[in-house]
Amino acid sequence: MTRTFAMADWKITPDREPGSEPVTHAMQCARPECLEKSDASGGWEAPLSWALTHSGRNPSHTSYREIITRMYRTEMVP
């Protein structure tokens, strides 16, 4: 996506620079009275396992939201 501000074009892209924060994944119970969530992880296995364990302990908690954290960076387009 590119936008023009102050007579300059800018773009935003995922930050893939060395040293940028890694992409993380988590799952959150979507029951309004609960909203517990897994720890953030660099992979999917731990968050998915957490969701299955949470449902096993709370059989009515069957809806989850995926939380992905990904760093982005903006830069002026020459």
All heavy atoms as a GROMACS GRO file, in nm:
protein
  618
    1MET      N    1   0.085  -0.117   0.000
    1MET     CA    2   0.000   0.000   0.000
    1MET      C    3   0.090   0.123   0.000
    1MET      O    4   0.189   0.127   0.071
    1MET     CB    5  -0.089  -0.002   0.125
    1MET     CG    6  -0.171   0.122   0.140
    1MET     SD    7  -0.269   0.129   0.291
    1MET     CE    8  -0.384   0.000   0.264
    2THR      N    9   0.058   0.221  -0.079
    2THR     CA   10   0.133   0.346  -0.086
    2THR      C   11   0.038   0.462  -0.065
    2THR      O   12  -0.072   0.463  -0.117
    2THR     CB   13   0.203   0.361  -0.223
    2THR    OG1   14   0.289   0.249  -0.243
    2THR    CG2   15   0.283   0.488  -0.230
    3ARG      N   16   0.079   0.561   0.015
    3ARG     CA   17   0.002   0.683   0.040
    3ARG      C   18   0.093   0.803   0.019
    3ARG      O   19   0.214   0.795   0.038
    3ARG     CB   20  -0.050   0.687   0.184
    3ARG     CG   21  -0.141   0.573   0.220
    3ARG     CD   22  -0.281   0.607   0.181
    3ARG     NE   23  -0.369   0.507   0.237
    3ARG     CZ   24  -0.469   0.453   0.173
    3ARG    NH1   25  -0.495   0.489   0.051
    3ARG    NH2   26  -0.545   0.364   0.230
    4THR      N   27   0.034   0.918  -0.016
    4THR     CA   28   0.111   1.041  -0.034
    4THR      C   29   0.079   1.137   0.080
    4THR      O   30  -0.036   1.168   0.105
    4THR     CB   31   0.077   1.107  -0.169
    4THR    OG1   32   0.105   1.014  -0.274
    4THR    CG2   33   0.159   1.233  -0.190
    5PHE      N   34   0.185   1.182   0.150
    5PHE     CA   35   0.174   1.279   0.258
    5PHE      C   36   0.288   1.378   0.244
    5PHE      O   37   0.400   1.342   0.210
    5PHE     CB   38   0.187   1.211   0.396
    5PHE     CG   39   0.076   1.116   0.426
    5PHE    CD1   40   0.092   0.980   0.407
    5PHE    CD2   41  -0.046   1.163   0.472
    5PHE    CE1   42  -0.010   0.892   0.435
    5PHE    CE2   43  -0.148   1.076   0.500
    5PHE     CZ   44  -0.131   0.940   0.482
    6ALA      N   45   0.262   1.504   0.272
    6ALA     CA   46   0.364   1.609   0.270
    6ALA      C   47   0.451   1.601   0.144
    6ALA      O   48   0.572   1.606   0.150
    6ALA     CB   49   0.451   1.600   0.395
    7MET      N   50   0.384   1.581   0.033
    7MET     CA   51   0.451   1.577  -0.096
    7MET      C   52   0.553   1.464  -0.107
    7MET      O   53   0.653   1.475  -0.176
    7MET     CB   54   0.516   1.711  -0.128
    7MET     CG   55   0.420   1.829  -0.116
    7MET     SD   56   0.274   1.807  -0.218
    7MET     CE   57   0.326   1.894  -0.362
    8ALA      N   58   0.529   1.354  -0.038
    8ALA     CA   59   0.618   1.238  -0.048
    8ALA      C   60   0.532   1.112  -0.046
    8ALA      O   61   0.428   1.108   0.018
    8ALA     CB   62   0.716   1.236   0.068
    9ASP      N   63   0.576   1.012  -0.119
    9ASP     CA   64   0.507   0.883  -0.116
    9ASP      C   65   0.572   0.795  -0.010
    9ASP      O   66   0.694   0.792   0.005
    9ASP     CB   67   0.519   0.814  -0.253
    9ASP     CG   68   0.437   0.882  -0.361
    9ASP    OD1   69   0.336   0.946  -0.326
    9ASP    OD2   70   0.473   0.868  -0.478
   10TRP      N   71   0.487   0.725   0.063
   10TRP     CA   72   0.533   0.633   0.166
   10TRP      C   73   0.476   0.496   0.138
   10TRP      O   74   0.368   0.483   0.080
   10TRP     CB   75   0.485   0.679   0.304
   10TRP     CG   76   0.557   0.799   0.356
   10TRP    CD1   77   0.537   0.928   0.321
   10TRP    CD2   78   0.662   0.798   0.450
   10TRP    NE1   79   0.622   1.010   0.388
   10TRP    CE2   80   0.701   0.933   0.470
   10TRP    CE3   81   0.727   0.700   0.523
   10TRP    CZ2   82   0.802   0.969   0.557
   10TRP    CZ3   83   0.828   0.735   0.610
   10TRP    CH2   84   0.865   0.869   0.627
   11LYS      N   85   0.547   0.393   0.183
   11LYS     CA   86   0.493   0.257   0.173
   11LYS      C   87   0.512   0.186   0.306
   11LYS      O   88   0.597   0.226   0.388
   11LYS     CB   89   0.560   0.179   0.060
   11LYS     CG   90   0.705   0.144   0.083
   11LYS     CD   91   0.758   0.062  -0.033
   11LYS     CE   92   0.904   0.023  -0.008
   11LYS     NZ   93   0.956  -0.064  -0.112
   12ILE      N   94   0.431   0.084   0.327
   12ILE     CA   95   0.441   0.004   0.448
   12ILE      C   96   0.451  -0.142   0.406
   12ILE      O   97   0.378  -0.188   0.319
   12ILE     CB   98   0.322   0.029   0.544
   12ILE    CG1   99   0.342  -0.048   0.674
   12ILE    CG2  100   0.189  -0.003   0.476
   12ILE    CD1  101   0.248  -0.005   0.785
   13THR      N  102   0.547  -0.213   0.469
   13THR     CA  103   0.570  -0.354   0.437
   13THR      C  104   0.608  -0.428   0.565
   13THR      O  105   0.654  -0.367   0.662
   13THR     CB  106   0.685  -0.371   0.335
   13THR    OG1  107   0.803  -0.308   0.387
   13THR    CG2  108   0.651  -0.310   0.200
   14PRO      N  109   0.590  -0.561   0.567
   14PRO     CA  110   0.637  -0.637   0.683
   14PRO      C  111   0.787  -0.613   0.704
   14PRO      O  112   0.864  -0.602   0.608
   14PRO     CB  113   0.610  -0.782   0.644
   14PRO     CG  114   0.497  -0.773   0.546
   14PRO     CD  115   0.524  -0.646   0.468
   15ASP      N  116   0.827  -0.603   0.830
   15ASP     CA  117   0.968  -0.578   0.864
   15ASP      C  118   1.043  -0.710   0.860
   15ASP      O  119   1.026  -0.795   0.947
   15ASP     CB  120   0.978  -0.514   1.002
   15ASP     CG  121   1.120  -0.470   1.035
   15ASP    OD1  122   1.214  -0.503   0.959
   15ASP    OD2  123   1.136  -0.401   1.138
   16ARG      N  124   1.125  -0.726   0.758
   16ARG     CA  125   1.205  -0.848   0.744
   16ARG      C  126   1.354  -0.819   0.762
   16ARG      O  127   1.438  -0.898   0.724
   16ARG     CB  128   1.178  -0.910   0.607
   16ARG     CG  129   1.036  -0.960   0.593
   16ARG     CD  130   1.016  -1.039   0.464
   16ARG     NE  131   0.882  -1.094   0.459
   16ARG     CZ  132   0.781  -1.038   0.393
   16ARG    NH1  133   0.798  -0.926   0.326
   16ARG    NH2  134   0.662  -1.096   0.391
   17GLU      N  135   1.383  -0.703   0.821
   17GLU     CA  136   1.522  -0.665   0.845
   17GLU      C  137   1.583  -0.757   0.951
   17GLU      O  138   1.513  -0.803   1.042
   17GLU     CB  139   1.530  -0.520   0.895
   17GLU     CG  140   1.484  -0.416   0.794
   17GLU     CD  141   1.578  -0.404   0.676
   17GLU    OE1  142   1.700  -0.411   0.695
   17GLU    OE2  143   1.526  -0.389   0.564
   18PRO      N  144   1.714  -0.782   0.941
   18PRO     CA  145   1.780  -0.860   1.046
   18PRO      C  146   1.758  -0.793   1.183
   18PRO      O  147   1.765  -0.672   1.194
   18PRO     CB  148   1.928  -0.857   1.007
   18PRO     CG  149   1.928  -0.827   0.860
   18PRO     CD  150   1.806  -0.741   0.836
   19GLY      N  151   1.727  -0.873   1.282
   19GLY     CA  152   1.705  -0.820   1.416
   19GLY      C  153   1.564  -0.773   1.444
   19GLY      O  154   1.534  -0.733   1.556
   20SER      N  155   1.475  -0.776   1.343
   20SER     CA  156   1.337  -0.736   1.371
   20SER      C  157   1.271  -0.843   1.458
   20SER      O  158   1.314  -0.958   1.460
   20SER     CB  159   1.259  -0.715   1.242
   20SER     OG  160   1.239  -0.838   1.175
   21GLU      N  161   1.168  -0.804   1.527
   21GLU     CA  162   1.099  -0.899   1.614
   21GLU      C  163   1.038  -1.011   1.531
   21GLU      O  164   0.987  -0.986   1.422
   21GLU     CB  165   0.988  -0.828   1.692
   21GLU     CG  166   1.040  -0.728   1.792
   21GLU     CD  167   0.925  -0.660   1.868
   21GLU    OE1  168   0.815  -0.716   1.877
   21GLU    OE2  169   0.948  -0.549   1.917
   22PRO      N  170   1.039  -1.133   1.582
   22PRO     CA  171   0.981  -1.244   1.507
   22PRO      C  172   0.828  -1.238   1.506
   22PRO      O  173   0.767  -1.176   1.595
   22PRO     CB  174   1.029  -1.368   1.583
   22PRO     CG  175   1.050  -1.321   1.722
   22PRO     CD  176   1.096  -1.178   1.709
   23VAL      N  177   0.768  -1.300   1.407
   23VAL     CA  178   0.623  -1.315   1.402
   23VAL      C  179   0.585  -1.412   1.513
   23VAL      O  180   0.650  -1.514   1.533
   23VAL     CB  181   0.578  -1.370   1.265
   23VAL    CG1  182   0.429  -1.398   1.264
   23VAL    CG2  183   0.616  -1.274   1.154
   24THR      N  184   0.481  -1.377   1.590
   24THR     CA  185   0.435  -1.467   1.695
   24THR      C  186   0.287  -1.497   1.676
   24THR      O  187   0.214  -1.421   1.613
   24THR     CB  188   0.458  -1.407   1.836
   24THR    OG1  189   0.386  -1.285   1.847
   24THR    CG2  190   0.606  -1.385   1.863
   25HIS      N  191   0.246  -1.610   1.732
   25HIS     CA  192   0.109  -1.658   1.722
   25HIS      C  193   0.057  -1.687   1.862
   25HIS      O  194   0.132  -1.734   1.948
   25HIS     CB  195   0.103  -1.786   1.640
   25HIS     CG  196   0.172  -1.777   1.509
   25HIS    ND1  197   0.109  -1.728   1.396
   25HIS    CD2  198   0.298  -1.806   1.472
   25HIS    CE1  199   0.194  -1.730   1.296
   25HIS    NE2  200   0.310  -1.776   1.339
   26ALA      N  201  -0.070  -1.662   1.882
   26ALA     CA  202  -0.137  -1.696   2.008
   26ALA      C  203  -0.283  -1.724   1.977
   26ALA      O  204  -0.334  -1.688   1.871
   26ALA     CB  205  -0.124  -1.583   2.110
   27MET      N  206  -0.350  -1.790   2.068
   27MET     CA  207  -0.494  -1.815   2.059
   27MET      C  208  -0.559  -1.755   2.182
   27MET      O  209  -0.504  -1.759   2.291
   27MET     CB  210  -0.523  -1.965   2.051
   27MET     CG  211  -0.468  -2.032   1.927
   27MET     SD  212  -0.546  -1.977   1.776
   27MET     CE  213  -0.697  -2.070   1.780
   28GLN      N  214  -0.680  -1.699   2.163
   28GLN     CA  215  -0.755  -1.641   2.273
   28GLN      C  216  -0.896  -1.698   2.272
   28GLN      O  217  -0.961  -1.704   2.167
   28GLN     CB  218  -0.762  -1.490   2.261
   28GLN     CG  219  -0.835  -1.424   2.377
   28GLN     CD  220  -0.839  -1.272   2.364
   28GLN    OE1  221  -0.850  -1.218   2.256
   28GLN    NE2  222  -0.831  -1.205   2.477
   29CYS      N  223  -0.942  -1.739   2.388
   29CYS     CA  224  -1.080  -1.785   2.402
   29CYS      C  225  -1.172  -1.666   2.373
   29CYS      O  226  -1.151  -1.556   2.425
   29CYS     CB  227  -1.104  -1.837   2.543
   29CYS     SG  228  -1.273  -1.896   2.571
   30ALA      N  229  -1.270  -1.687   2.289
   30ALA     CA  230  -1.358  -1.576   2.247
   30ALA      C  231  -1.484  -1.564   2.333
   30ALA      O  232  -1.567  -1.478   2.304
   30ALA     CB  233  -1.395  -1.593   2.100
   31ARG      N  234  -1.496  -1.646   2.435
   31ARG     CA  235  -1.611  -1.630   2.526
   31ARG      C  236  -1.595  -1.498   2.600
   31ARG      O  237  -1.493  -1.475   2.666
   31ARG     CB  238  -1.618  -1.745   2.626
   31ARG     CG  239  -1.640  -1.882   2.570
   31ARG     CD  240  -1.781  -1.916   2.546
   31ARG     NE  241  -1.862  -1.902   2.665
   31ARG     CZ  242  -1.970  -1.973   2.686
   31ARG    NH1  243  -2.007  -2.064   2.599
   31ARG    NH2  244  -2.041  -1.955   2.794
   32PRO      N  245  -1.694  -1.407   2.593
   32PRO     CA  246  -1.681  -1.274   2.656
   32PRO      C  247  -1.648  -1.280   2.805
   32PRO      O  248  -1.578  -1.193   2.856
   32PRO     CB  249  -1.817  -1.208   2.633
   32PRO     CG  250  -1.874  -1.279   2.514
   32PRO     CD  251  -1.821  -1.421   2.522
   33GLU      N  252  -1.695  -1.381   2.874
   33GLU     CA  253  -1.670  -1.390   3.018
   33GLU      C  254  -1.534  -1.453   3.049
   33GLU      O  255  -1.494  -1.461   3.165
   33GLU     CB  256  -1.781  -1.468   3.089
   33GLU     CG  257  -1.782  -1.617   3.062
   33GLU     CD  258  -1.850  -1.658   2.931
   33GLU    OE1  259  -1.893  -1.572   2.852
   33GLU    OE2  260  -1.860  -1.779   2.909
   34CYS      N  261  -1.461  -1.498   2.948
   34CYS     CA  262  -1.334  -1.565   2.970
   34CYS      C  263  -1.217  -1.483   2.916
   34CYS      O  264  -1.141  -1.424   2.991
   34CYS     CB  265  -1.335  -1.704   2.906
   34CYS     SG  266  -1.182  -1.796   2.931
   35LEU      N  267  -1.199  -1.484   2.785
   35LEU     CA  268  -1.093  -1.411   2.715
   35LEU      C  269  -0.951  -1.451   2.756
   35LEU      O  270  -0.856  -1.377   2.733
   35LEU     CB  271  -1.112  -1.259   2.726
   35LEU     CG  272  -1.244  -1.204   2.673
   35LEU    CD1  273  -1.252  -1.055   2.695
   35LEU    CD2  274  -1.263  -1.239   2.527
   36GLU      N  275  -0.934  -1.570   2.816
   36GLU     CA  276  -0.799  -1.618   2.845
   36GLU      C  277  -0.726  -1.641   2.714
   36GLU      O  278  -0.788  -1.666   2.611
   36GLU     CB  279  -0.805  -1.748   2.925
   36GLU     CG  280  -0.852  -1.732   3.066
   36GLU     CD  281  -0.847  -1.863   3.144
   36GLU    OE1  282  -0.760  -1.947   3.116
   36GLU    OE2  283  -0.932  -1.880   3.232
   37LYS      N  284  -0.593  -1.632   2.718
   37LYS     CA  285  -0.518  -1.656   2.594
   37LYS      C  286  -0.389  -1.731   2.625
   37LYS      O  287  -0.338  -1.729   2.736
   37LYS     CB  288  -0.490  -1.527   2.520
   37LYS     CG  289  -0.397  -1.431   2.586
   37LYS     CD  290  -0.376  -1.308   2.497
   37LYS     CE  291  -0.281  -1.212   2.564
   37LYS     NZ  292  -0.252  -1.097   2.480
   38SER      N  293  -0.340  -1.794   2.520
   38SER     CA  294  -0.214  -1.868   2.530
   38SER      C  295  -0.098  -1.770   2.533
   38SER      O  296  -0.112  -1.652   2.502
   38SER     CB  297  -0.198  -1.961   2.409
   38SER     OG  298  -0.174  -1.887   2.290
   39ASP      N  299   0.018  -1.822   2.567
   39ASP     CA  300   0.140  -1.743   2.552
   39ASP      C  301   0.168  -1.727   2.403
   39ASP      O  302   0.130  -1.812   2.322
   39ASP     CB  303   0.258  -1.813   2.619
   39ASP     CG  304   0.247  -1.815   2.771
   39ASP    OD1  305   0.182  -1.724   2.827
   39ASP    OD2  306   0.303  -1.907   2.833
   40ALA      N  307   0.237  -1.621   2.367
   40ALA     CA  308   0.279  -1.601   2.227
   40ALA      C  309   0.392  -1.698   2.198
   40ALA      O  310   0.476  -1.727   2.283
   40ALA     CB  311   0.326  -1.458   2.206
   41SER      N  312   0.393  -1.748   2.075
   41SER     CA  313   0.492  -1.847   2.034
   41SER      C  314   0.534  -1.822   1.891
   41SER      O  315   0.456  -1.771   1.810
   41SER     CB  316   0.430  -1.988   2.047
   41SER     OG  317   0.516  -2.086   1.994
   42GLY      N  318   0.655  -1.860   1.856
   42GLY     CA  319   0.703  -1.848   1.720
   42GLY      C  320   0.644  -1.952   1.627
   42GLY      O  321   0.658  -1.942   1.506
   43GLY      N  322   0.576  -2.051   1.681
   43GLY     CA  323   0.513  -2.156   1.601
   43GLY      C  324   0.368  -2.173   1.642
   43GLY      O  325   0.317  -2.103   1.729
   44TRP      N  326   0.301  -2.268   1.577
   44TRP     CA  327   0.158  -2.288   1.602
   44TRP      C  328   0.128  -2.396   1.704
   44TRP      O  329   0.019  -2.400   1.761
   44TRP     CB  330   0.087  -2.324   1.471
   44TRP     CG  331   0.047  -2.202   1.399
   44TRP    CD1  332   0.100  -2.153   1.284
   44TRP    CD2  333  -0.054  -2.109   1.439
   44TRP    NE1  334   0.039  -2.036   1.250
   44TRP    CE2  335  -0.057  -2.006   1.344
   44TRP    CE3  336  -0.142  -2.102   1.547
   44TRP    CZ2  337  -0.143  -1.899   1.352
   44TRP    CZ3  338  -0.228  -1.995   1.555
   44TRP    CH2  339  -0.229  -1.896   1.458
   45GLU      N  340   0.219  -2.489   1.725
   45GLU     CA  341   0.187  -2.606   1.807
   45GLU      C  342   0.143  -2.569   1.949
   45GLU      O  343   0.040  -2.618   1.997
   45GLU     CB  344   0.307  -2.701   1.813
   45GLU     CG  345   0.272  -2.832   1.881
   45GLU     CD  346   0.384  -2.934   1.873
   45GLU    OE1  347   0.450  -2.943   1.769
   45GLU    OE2  348   0.401  -3.004   1.974
   46ALA      N  349   0.217  -2.485   2.017
   46ALA     CA  350   0.183  -2.450   2.156
   46ALA      C  351   0.048  -2.376   2.166
   46ALA      O  352  -0.034  -2.413   2.251
   46ALA     CB  353   0.296  -2.368   2.219
   47PRO      N  354   0.019  -2.275   2.083
   47PRO     CA  355  -0.112  -2.209   2.093
   47PRO      C  356  -0.229  -2.303   2.061
   47PRO      O  357  -0.333  -2.297   2.128
   47PRO     CB  358  -0.104  -2.095   1.992
   47PRO     CG  359   0.041  -2.066   1.978
   47PRO     CD  360   0.108  -2.199   1.993
   48LEU      N  361  -0.213  -2.390   1.962
   48LEU     CA  362  -0.321  -2.483   1.929
   48LEU      C  363  -0.341  -2.584   2.040
   48LEU      O  364  -0.455  -2.618   2.076
   48LEU     CB  365  -0.292  -2.554   1.796
   48LEU     CG  366  -0.292  -2.463   1.673
   48LEU    CD1  367  -0.259  -2.543   1.548
   48LEU    CD2  368  -0.424  -2.390   1.656
   49SER      N  369  -0.233  -2.632   2.096
   49SER     CA  370  -0.242  -2.726   2.209
   49SER      C  371  -0.312  -2.658   2.327
   49SER      O  372  -0.396  -2.719   2.394
   49SER     CB  373  -0.102  -2.772   2.248
   49SER     OG  374  -0.108  -2.859   2.358
   50TRP      N  375  -0.278  -2.531   2.352
   50TRP     CA  376  -0.343  -2.457   2.460
   50TRP      C  377  -0.494  -2.451   2.438
   50TRP      O  378  -0.572  -2.472   2.530
   50TRP     CB  379  -0.285  -2.315   2.471
   50TRP     CG  380  -0.356  -2.235   2.574
   50TRP    CD1  381  -0.328  -2.230   2.707
   50TRP    CD2  382  -0.474  -2.155   2.555
   50TRP    NE1  383  -0.420  -2.150   2.772
   50TRP    CE2  384  -0.511  -2.103   2.679
   50TRP    CE3  385  -0.551  -2.123   2.445
   50TRP    CZ2  386  -0.620  -2.021   2.697
   50TRP    CZ3  387  -0.661  -2.040   2.462
   50TRP    CH2  388  -0.694  -1.990   2.587
   51ALA      N  389  -0.536  -2.420   2.315
   51ALA     CA  390  -0.680  -2.408   2.285
   51ALA      C  391  -0.751  -2.541   2.308
   51ALA      O  392  -0.861  -2.545   2.365
   51ALA     CB  393  -0.701  -2.360   2.142
   52LEU      N  394  -0.691  -2.651   2.265
   52LEU     CA  395  -0.753  -2.782   2.287
   52LEU      C  396  -0.762  -2.814   2.435
   52LEU      O  397  -0.864  -2.866   2.483
   52LEU     CB  398  -0.675  -2.890   2.212
   52LEU     CG  399  -0.684  -2.881   2.060
   52LEU    CD1  400  -0.583  -2.974   1.996
   52LEU    CD2  401  -0.826  -2.910   2.012
   53THR      N  402  -0.657  -2.784   2.510
   53THR     CA  403  -0.658  -2.808   2.654
   53THR      C  404  -0.763  -2.721   2.722
   53THR      O  405  -0.837  -2.767   2.811
   53THR     CB  406  -0.518  -2.780   2.714
   53THR    OG1  407  -0.425  -2.869   2.653
   53THR    CG2  408  -0.516  -2.799   2.865
   54HIS      N  409  -0.772  -2.594   2.681
   54HIS     CA  410  -0.870  -2.502   2.738
   54HIS      C  411  -1.012  -2.552   2.713
   54HIS      O  412  -1.096  -2.549   2.804
   54HIS     CB  413  -0.850  -2.361   2.680
   54HIS     CG  414  -0.935  -2.257   2.744
   54HIS    ND1  415  -0.910  -2.207   2.870
   54HIS    CD2  416  -1.046  -2.191   2.700
   54HIS    CE1  417  -1.001  -2.116   2.901
   54HIS    NE2  418  -1.085  -2.104   2.799
   55SER      N  419  -1.040  -2.599   2.591
   55SER     CA  420  -1.173  -2.655   2.562
   55SER      C  421  -1.200  -2.780   2.643
   55SER      O  422  -1.312  -2.802   2.688
   55SER     CB  423  -1.186  -2.686   2.412
   55SER     OG  424  -1.198  -2.568   2.337
   56GLY      N  425  -1.097  -2.862   2.659
   56GLY     CA  426  -1.114  -2.984   2.740
   56GLY      C  427  -1.150  -2.952   2.884
   56GLY      O  428  -1.230  -3.022   2.946
   57ARG      N  429  -1.094  -2.845   2.938
   57ARG     CA  430  -1.123  -2.804   3.076
   57ARG      C  431  -1.252  -2.723   3.086
   57ARG      O  432  -1.309  -2.711   3.194
   57ARG     CB  433  -1.006  -2.722   3.131
   57ARG     CG  434  -0.882  -2.803   3.150
   57ARG     CD  435  -0.770  -2.720   3.208
   57ARG     NE  436  -0.652  -2.804   3.226
   57ARG     CZ  437  -0.529  -2.762   3.216
   57ARG    NH1  438  -0.504  -2.635   3.191
   57ARG    NH2  439  -0.428  -2.844   3.233
   58ASN      N  440  -1.293  -2.663   2.974
   58ASN     CA  441  -1.412  -2.577   2.970
   58ASN      C  442  -1.493  -2.614   2.845
   58ASN      O  443  -1.484  -2.545   2.743
   58ASN     CB  444  -1.371  -2.430   2.963
   58ASN     CG  445  -1.278  -2.390   3.075
   58ASN    OD1  446  -1.320  -2.360   3.185
   58ASN    ND2  447  -1.148  -2.389   3.048
   59PRO      N  448  -1.572  -2.723   2.850
   59PRO     CA  449  -1.638  -2.775   2.730
   59PRO      C  450  -1.727  -2.676   2.655
   59PRO      O  451  -1.750  -2.694   2.535
   59PRO     CB  452  -1.719  -2.893   2.783
   59PRO     CG  453  -1.648  -2.935   2.907
   59PRO     CD  454  -1.594  -2.808   2.966
   60SER      N  455  -1.773  -2.571   2.718
   60SER     CA  456  -1.856  -2.473   2.647
   60SER      C  457  -1.772  -2.365   2.578
   60SER      O  458  -1.825  -2.282   2.506
   60SER     CB  459  -1.957  -2.408   2.742
   60SER     OG  460  -1.890  -2.334   2.842
   61HIS      N  461  -1.641  -2.368   2.596
   61HIS     CA  462  -1.551  -2.270   2.535
   61HIS      C  463  -1.498  -2.330   2.405
   61HIS      O  464  -1.396  -2.399   2.402
   61HIS     CB  465  -1.436  -2.235   2.629
   61HIS     CG  466  -1.480  -2.169   2.755
   61HIS    ND1  467  -1.401  -2.079   2.823
   61HIS    CD2  468  -1.595  -2.178   2.828
   61HIS    CE1  469  -1.466  -2.035   2.930
   61HIS    NE2  470  -1.584  -2.096   2.935
   62THR      N  471  -1.568  -2.303   2.296
   62THR     CA  472  -1.536  -2.367   2.168
   62THR      C  473  -1.502  -2.268   2.057
   62THR      O  474  -1.480  -2.308   1.944
   62THR     CB  475  -1.653  -2.455   2.122
   62THR    OG1  476  -1.770  -2.372   2.110
   62THR    CG2  477  -1.680  -2.568   2.221
   63SER      N  478  -1.494  -2.141   2.089
   63SER     CA  479  -1.465  -2.039   1.988
   63SER      C  480  -1.339  -1.964   2.028
   63SER      O  481  -1.325  -1.919   2.142
   63SER     CB  482  -1.584  -1.943   1.977
   63SER     OG  483  -1.562  -1.849   1.876
   64TYR      N  484  -1.248  -1.950   1.933
   64TYR     CA  485  -1.118  -1.889   1.960
   64TYR      C  486  -1.083  -1.787   1.853
   64TYR      O  487  -1.126  -1.798   1.739
   64TYR     CB  488  -1.007  -1.996   1.965
   64TYR     CG  489  -1.026  -2.087   2.083
   64TYR    CD1  490  -1.111  -2.196   2.077
   64TYR    CD2  491  -0.963  -2.060   2.204
   64TYR    CE1  492  -1.133  -2.276   2.187
   64TYR    CE2  493  -0.984  -2.139   2.315
   64TYR     CZ  494  -1.069  -2.248   2.306
   64TYR     OH  495  -1.091  -2.326   2.416
   65ARG      N  496  -1.003  -1.689   1.890
   65ARG     CA  497  -0.951  -1.595   1.791
   65ARG      C  498  -0.800  -1.615   1.782
   65ARG      O  499  -0.732  -1.643   1.880
   65ARG     CB  500  -0.988  -1.451   1.823
   65ARG     CG  501  -0.923  -1.387   1.941
   65ARG     CD  502  -0.968  -1.240   1.959
   65ARG     NE  503  -1.110  -1.219   1.947
   65ARG     CZ  504  -1.199  -1.228   2.047
   65ARG    NH1  505  -1.158  -1.258   2.169
   65ARG    NH2  506  -1.326  -1.208   2.026
   66GLU      N  507  -0.752  -1.601   1.661
   66GLU     CA  508  -0.610  -1.612   1.632
   66GLU      C  509  -0.548  -1.474   1.649
   66GLU      O  510  -0.601  -1.375   1.600
   66GLU     CB  511  -0.597  -1.660   1.488
   66GLU     CG  512  -0.462  -1.658   1.429
   66GLU     CD  513  -0.468  -1.694   1.281
   66GLU    OE1  514  -0.573  -1.681   1.217
   66GLU    OE2  515  -0.364  -1.734   1.231
   67ILE      N  516  -0.435  -1.467   1.718
   67ILE     CA  517  -0.364  -1.341   1.737
   67ILE      C  518  -0.226  -1.356   1.675
   67ILE      O  519  -0.146  -1.438   1.719
   67ILE     CB  520  -0.350  -1.305   1.886
   67ILE    CG1  521  -0.488  -1.294   1.952
   67ILE    CG2  522  -0.271  -1.175   1.903
   67ILE    CD1  523  -0.485  -1.286   2.102
   68ILE      N  524  -0.200  -1.280   1.571
   68ILE     CA  525  -0.070  -1.281   1.505
   68ILE      C  526  -0.007  -1.144   1.526
   68ILE      O  527  -0.070  -1.042   1.499
   68ILE     CB  528  -0.082  -1.310   1.354
   68ILE    CG1  529  -0.147  -1.446   1.332
   68ILE    CG2  530   0.055  -1.302   1.287
   68ILE    CD1  531  -0.179  -1.473   1.187
   69THR      N  532   0.116  -1.143   1.573
   69THR     CA  533   0.189  -1.018   1.589
   69THR      C  534   0.302  -1.018   1.487
   69THR      O  535   0.387  -1.107   1.487
   69THR     CB  536   0.244  -1.004   1.732
   69THR    OG1  537   0.135  -1.011   1.823
   69THR    CG2  538   0.316  -0.871   1.749
   70ARG      N  539   0.299  -0.920   1.399
   70ARG     CA  540   0.398  -0.909   1.292
   70ARG      C  541   0.442  -0.763   1.285
   70ARG      O  542   0.359  -0.673   1.278
   70ARG     CB  543   0.335  -0.951   1.160
   70ARG     CG  544   0.424  -0.945   1.040
   70ARG     CD  545   0.351  -0.981   0.911
   70ARG     NE  546   0.245  -1.077   0.925
   70ARG     CZ  547   0.258  -1.209   0.902
   70ARG    NH1  548   0.373  -1.258   0.862
   70ARG    NH2  549   0.155  -1.289   0.918
   71MET      N  550   0.570  -0.740   1.287
   71MET     CA  551   0.623  -0.604   1.279
   71MET      C  552   0.617  -0.553   1.135
   71MET      O  553   0.640  -0.629   1.041
   71MET     CB  554   0.768  -0.600   1.329
   71MET     CG  555   0.784  -0.638   1.476
   71MET     SD  556   0.689  -0.534   1.587
   71MET     CE  557   0.767  -0.377   1.561
   72TYR      N  558   0.586  -0.425   1.120
   72TYR     CA  559   0.585  -0.357   0.991
   72TYR      C  560   0.676  -0.236   0.999
   72TYR      O  561   0.703  -0.185   1.107
   72TYR     CB  562   0.444  -0.311   0.954
   72TYR     CG  563   0.359  -0.422   0.897
   72TYR    CD1  564   0.303  -0.518   0.980
   72TYR    CD2  565   0.338  -0.431   0.760
   72TYR    CE1  566   0.226  -0.620   0.928
   72TYR    CE2  567   0.261  -0.533   0.708
   72TYR     CZ  568   0.206  -0.628   0.791
   72TYR     OH  569   0.131  -0.730   0.739
   73ARG      N  570   0.720  -0.190   0.885
   73ARG     CA  571   0.799  -0.068   0.882
   73ARG      C  572   0.753   0.017   0.765
   73ARG      O  573   0.707  -0.034   0.664
   73ARG     CB  574   0.949  -0.096   0.880
   73ARG     CG  575   1.004  -0.151   0.755
   73ARG     CD  576   1.154  -0.189   0.764
   73ARG     NE  577   1.241  -0.077   0.789
   73ARG     CZ  578   1.316  -0.060   0.899
   73ARG    NH1  579   1.315  -0.148   0.994
   73ARG    NH2  580   1.392   0.045   0.911
   74THR      N  581   0.762   0.147   0.783
   74THR     CA  582   0.729   0.241   0.677
   74THR      C  583   0.858   0.300   0.623
   74THR      O  584   0.958   0.308   0.694
   74THR     CB  585   0.638   0.355   0.726
   74THR    OG1  586   0.705   0.427   0.829
   74THR    CG2  587   0.505   0.301   0.776
   75GLU      N  588   0.851   0.339   0.497
   75GLU     CA  589   0.966   0.408   0.439
   75GLU      C  590   0.919   0.496   0.324
   75GLU      O  591   0.818   0.468   0.258
   75GLU     CB  592   1.074   0.311   0.392
   75GLU     CG  593   1.031   0.214   0.287
   75GLU     CD  594   1.140   0.114   0.255
   75GLU    OE1  595   1.256   0.155   0.233
   75GLU    OE2  596   1.109  -0.006   0.250
   76MET      N  597   0.992   0.605   0.305
   76MET     CA  598   0.961   0.696   0.198
   76MET      C  599   1.004   0.631   0.066
   76MET      O  600   1.110   0.571   0.057
   76MET     CB  601   1.035   0.828   0.217
   76MET     CG  602   0.967   0.945   0.150
   76MET     SD  603   1.052   1.103   0.178
   76MET     CE  604   1.060   1.112   0.355
   77VAL      N  605   0.919   0.643  -0.035
   77VAL     CA  606   0.949   0.590  -0.167
   77VAL      C  607   1.028   0.697  -0.243
   77VAL      O  608   0.982   0.811  -0.254
   77VAL     CB  609   0.819   0.554  -0.242
   77VAL    CG1  610   0.851   0.504  -0.382
   77VAL    CG2  611   0.738   0.453  -0.164
   78PRO      N  612   1.147   0.661  -0.294
   78PRO     CA  613   1.227   0.762  -0.366
   78PRO      C  614   1.161   0.808  -0.495
   78PRO      O  615   1.083   0.746  -0.555
   78PRO     CB  616   1.359   0.691  -0.396
   78PRO     CG  617   1.346   0.551  -0.350
   78PRO     CD  618   1.213   0.535  -0.286
   0.00000   0.00000   0.00000
